[in-house]
Amino acid sequence: MAKNLVIVESPAKAKTIEKFLGKDYQVLSCFGHIRDLPKSQISIDIEHGFEPKYEISADKKKVISDLVKSAKTAEMVWLASDEDREGEAIAWHLEQVLKLEPQKTKRIVFNEITKTAILHAIENPRSLDYNLVDAQQARRVLDRLVGYEISPILWRKVRPQLSAGRVQSVAVRLVVDREESIKTFEETSAFKVVGNFSSQKTDSPFSVEAELDTRFVQKEEAKSFLEACTKASYKVSSIETKPSKKSPAPPFTTSTLQQEASRKLGFSVTKTMYVAQQLYEQGLISYMRTDSVNLSNLALNMAKEQIVASYGAQYVKTRHYATKTKGAQEAHEAIRPAYMDRTSITGEAALVRLYDLIWKRTIASQMSDAELEKTQVLISVSNRSENFIAKGEVLLFDGFLKVYMESLDDEDLTQKRNEEGMLPPIKNGEILQLNQAQSREVFTQRPPRYSEASLVKKMEELGIGRPSTYAPTIATILKREYIVKEDRDGYMRPYIQLELNQNKITETNLEEKTGFEKSKLFPTDIGSLVNQFLMDNFNSIVDFNFTAQVEKEFDEVAQGLQKWDKMISDFYHPFHKQVDIAQNSERVSGERLLGIDPKTAQNIYVKISRFGPVAQMGETNSDVKPTFAGLKKGQSIESLTLEDALELFKLPRVIGLFEDKEMVAGIGRFGPYIRHNSLFISIPKTDDPLEITETRAIEVIQAKRKADAEKIIKIFQEQDIQVLNGRFGPYIVYKKQNYKIPKNTDAISLTLDDCLKLIEVGPTSASRSSFRKGAKTTSTSKSEEKKVKAKTTASKTKVAATKKTAKTTKTSTTKAKASTAKAKASTAKATSKKTNTTKKES
């Protein structure tokens, strides 16, 4: 056995680190948190200092058993979990559960997985920082108290299976508040005027566009101005030219990386963190959870060398950025490449694209300012006081723009700026001719809805959450369907356009499409209702200042300025009084009376029911049972009309016959469907269950059958293994888990042995769960998000047994069959105690 045992959080990180250490070091993974608060109860001793009652989950017992064996034979155990509060807590739990002796235990930390960083960490170990452990424990306990005391009230007062959280509920409030401000927004319009001018010189003709410095409220005012233009003369009254500089954005923090990856790459915040963690664990970038913009001296020197080599010394400008975030956690660097001279990587497209973004941002942050020349030309109108203004910008030196520009697509920015920014050679006092002028009605813009990126930015501005919590918070409220992320079609809006051409004014009524939304966040009915209930009964929990203050107190605990149990006590007792009061509050459903059904004379309501928003015909407390109809996608209990509800009660409806069986269209818990021969087939979003025809319904049924048939590539029934076609290509299904098939592998030619080898690598969901703080909780606990990983180890054991069985099966003897059955029974017994935590997250 190796003299030294190094324990890290993930297998990928272990694999990378093992390359840098010699034969005397064994590197094992603990798969995240090895114990956590059990889900079945609150597990906090409120009467005795809020002491948490941790337990080891069933899927971690084998991991711990293996670690105990290795730790006993090792001369030194190195706890090498991440350098943040979560990582420190993991190290502490390992120390406690493995019963490590202080004299043979060392804590090491590093900001990047490179040979230099790992060896430096080994040479400079430290002891556990119990202040960081307490800060993580305080967050875990406080979030558990909030969730477990408020959620049962939501189940009784609103709807079963709801939840509340200190951070998630505030994030929902932000989205709901923005939606309310959009609904109450009053649009106003004005008329802007743009003129096209040309030089009267025949030797150097040119044209230039300029906008009037005034906007007119009324159409008549704009028309009057254009009429005056027919008799006016135009002169360049002033030209103002001044130099300007543009500086690069600082290196990435977690928040700014999530924002830019959303803007430039179209990544969700969860995907960004998953991909960034892969890059980190492969030793390609520094630690990806940070709110620091600082770069180490080593990184600054590497960046300088790379810039000089690639672009020249004139492009270098070393900058030391200061972190502005108040209470920034831990002394991390900004997110940067581990090696600046590695300008690109190969591999999966997502990794390549995100690495490219990080490299460009880091290098650009250490490059020279872009030098520009800004010009403003004032064109006077002889018979009016208003002036036309033409603006231009000339790029004199591209500087950092040669590499990167924040929030713009990667293009040839130099060419773009020169093409769009240059003005013709205009002289002061020059007489111009107006060729054509246009006055167009323009409208004030309502507040924009949040995207994932802009919601992260807002949370950071308000001090809500920390780098580790942004992604899981948004993932949680999306998963619980308090908010949805979707595209929505715009609408046609009329506007007026006045045009002056050859001294003649024409008026045209036109239309434009507006209000189109792409990948924006919208509150659902249940999200709005829960938010209102929390605002009425737990106002402090969803108060922005309170949430930010709690984060500051966590920081104080981490710095040793405050005791974690006292902080929790100061919070809990006033909070619990609110809980007691809320127990007696009225039940809420958002119910609205829409009107009376003309056929039955019964009242029709819309409300939130046990299974979501519904229309209701009849009274709840009457002898006659009321009738319910689910709302269609895009409909809301706030905006549903009586006419809309009456249409919904036409469902379910019989569409026609197919294969002598009725086809029935309706709306269920999971959306519109066709029921045929006891099977439910989802109706595509492009079809309306109220309008779908018999012919179209048959097409949908046949398309579903065809898709199901084409999905199956191969089946190995003796081992319960299927090779299927999926959205992202072929994959293997074994024991209800999905396993990846490498690219360029012919799925049709896969044998049983081939499949077993791929299964042994581990399930696809396990690799995805390496995103430590995933979508299952708004706290920074790693246990829930990494349970799948722990199952990988057990899965390998199971597959080995199955592999042995498969070989025996090939001998086609009675004894072989008996052996196979015995192996299967053994496997089933070994896995019977596992918890069902391996559902694939969409």
Helices and strands as residue ranges (DSSP letters): E 4-8, H 11-18, E 25-29, E 44-45, E 51-52, G 58-60, H 61-73, E 76-79, H 85-97, G 102-104, E 105-107, H 115-123, H 130-157, H 168-183, E 189-199, E 207-212, H 219-229, E 234-246, H 254-260, I 261-265, H 269-281, H 297-311, G 313-315, H 349-365, E 370-381, E 387-397, G 399-402, H 413-421, E 431-443, H 452-462, H 470-479, E 483-488, E 491-501, E 504-514, E 517-523, H 525-537, H 544-558, H 564-582, E 592-596, E 603-609, E 612-617, E 627-630, H 642-648, E 653-658, E 661-668, E 671-676, E 679-682, H 694-711, E 712-716, G 717-719, E 721-726, E 729-734, E 737-740, G 747-749, H 752-761, H 764-768, G 784-786, H 787-809, H 814-831
